[in-house]
Amino acid sequence: MKDWLVATYKINKLKTLEENLKNQEFKYFIPKIRTIKLNSLPKDKPLFPGYIFIFCTSDKYQKLKYTI
């Protein structure tokens, strides 16, 4: 079975999480929104901070469960 799962992560550990998911060949999605403030460049920020969507099959679920 193939499903999109929602997982939580520590906000300051996003880079580590992305590296680990890429190394394990998981597909993931972090919805982002572009914010614009006066006198600064636009920034992309997570729409739902602390949450990530991961595409996972049932046979890879164990690997995902123990990902840092």
GICOR-V698034 format. One record per pair of residues at least 12 apart in sequence whose ideal C-beta (glycine too) atoms are under 10 Angstrom apart, sorted by sequence separation. I is the first residue (numbers start at 1). GAP is how many residues later the second one is. If there is no record, write none. Layout:
# GICOR-V698034
{{I,GAP} {I,GAP}}
This chain:
# GICOR-V698034
{{18,12} {32,12} {33,12} {17,13} {32,13} {33,13} {54,13} {7,14} {30,14} {32,14} {33,14} {31,15} {32,15} {33,15} {14,16} {30,16} {31,16} {32,16} {30,17} {31,17} {30,18} {30,19} {31,20} {5,21} {7,21} {9,21} {30,21} {31,21} {30,22} {31,22} {4,23} {5,23} {29,23} {30,23} {4,24} {28,24} {29,24} {30,24} {4,25} {28,25} {29,25} {26,26} {27,26} {28,26} {29,26} {27,27} {28,27} {26,28} {27,28} {28,28} {26,29} {27,29} {26,30} {21,31} {26,31} {14,32} {21,33} {18,34} {26,34} {11,35} {14,35} {17,35} {25,35} {14,36} {24,36} {28,36} {9,37} {17,37} {26,37} {11,38} {14,38} {25,38} {26,38} {11,39} {24,39} {8,40} {9,40} {10,40} {11,40} {24,40} {9,41} {26,41} {6,42} {8,42} {9,42} {7,43} {8,43} {9,43} {21,43} {24,43} {7,44} {8,44} {20,44} {23,44} {6,45} {7,45} {6,46} {7,46} {21,46} {5,47} {6,47} {7,47} {20,47} {5,48} {6,48} {20,48} {4,49} {5,49} {7,49} {19,49} {4,50} {5,50} {17,50} {3,51} {4,51} {5,51} {17,51} {3,52} {4,52} {16,52} {2,53} {3,53} {2,54} {3,54} {1,55} {2,55} {3,55} {13,55} {1,56} {2,56} {5,56} {1,57} {7,57} {1,58} {2,58} {3,58} {7,58} {9,58} {5,59} {9,59} {1,60} {7,60}}
